[in-house]
Amino acid sequence: MLSYRHAFHAGNHADVLKHLLLVQVLKHLDQKDKAWWYVDTHAGAGIYDLDSEYARKNAEHDSGIGRLWGRGDLPAAVADYVDLVRGLNPDGRLRLYPGSPWIACRLMRPQDRLRLFELHSTDVGLLRHSFAELGRQVRIEAADGFEGLKTVLPPPPRRGMTLIDPAYEVKTDYRQVIAALKAGMQRFATGIYAVWYPQLPRHEARELPERLKRIPAARWLNVTLSVRTPSAEGYGMHGSGLFMVNPPWPLADALGEVLPWLTRVLGQDDTASYGLDAHT
């Protein structure tokens, strides 16, 4: 269950979609002075070395952040995200890639807080090392994030975002995502929730977006990016999605401009496509 290491996939097309959206949500929260909390159920290692053996095994970042790195025509929302990645690579060479907690940290102000959960023993050690100097602003728990949500919601300032981002390496992850989202919304109904999910041939993956849409919520946004045709063998992720409850109002309009561009740039064959579905 704990064999998954995100280092194999860091900076791929799914990370581009997820982190681009994360940046836009946190920048929106930053528009008001009131504090916010960011909660991450599966925080990973924090920062990933793209020259490592893990990352170079499939070099997935080459078809993700690598395709954006040298371009001069980035839409504004994409540029916001790429600029944060550049902050980790000041010499201009793409060598390090930030995980979601590092991106949240860069957008965090003195009044804001991060609450991070990670169960993998190696990754939680790396995560603690990455945030060692931030003290009480960042709290890291070596714990199951699905259960950990109960201990941090609602956050004291009643503003914040929760990212639910498991590996989906076991079938129970699909059920736990639904349960965690429902439980979180019961504790903190006005919070922003983002559930990342893979597009895979397996039944559970195909069914998850529709199950998420059936959860009672006043407003939700479902964003998908498919970069290639599903493999005939039935293996491998051909795209990903992010289901968001209580998304910022301007987000859907911004994505309507960005997603066609992103599909052209990250698409690996002529079946690449995007989806943008909202309930308001």
GIJO-V988280 format. One record per residue. PHI is phi as a letter, one per 20 degrees, with the letter a starting at -180 (* if undefined). Layout:
phi
PHI
PHI
This chain:
phi
*
d
e
f
c
f
g
f
d
g
n
f
g
f
f
g
f
f
f
f
f
g
f
f
f
f
f
f
f
f
f
d
f
f
f
c
d
d
d
c
f
c
f
m
e
n
c
c
e
f
e
f
f
g
f
f
g
d
l
f
f
f
e
d
f
f
f
e
g
e
e
d
d
f
g
g
f
f
f
g
f
f
f
f
f
f
f
e
c
f
e
n
e
f
c
d
c
e
e
g
f
f
f
f
f
f
e
f
d
g
e
e
c
d
c
d
c
b
e
f
f
f
f
f
f
f
f
f
f
f
d
f
e
e
l
f
f
c
d
d
d
e
b
f
f
g
f
f
g
f
e
c
d
f
f
g
f
l
c
r
c
d
d
d
b
f
e
l
e
c
f
f
g
f
f
f
g
f
f
f
f
f
f
f
f
f
e
b
f
e
f
e
c
c
d
e
b
e
e
c
f
f
g
g
f
f
e
g
g
f
f
f
f
e
f
g
b
f
c
b
c
c
d
c
c
d
d
a
f
g
f
f
f
n
d
n
e
e
a
b
b
c
d
c
e
l
f
g
g
f
f
f
f
f
f
g
e
e
f
f
f
f
f
f
f
e
f
d
b
f
e
g
b
c
c
b
c
c
c
c
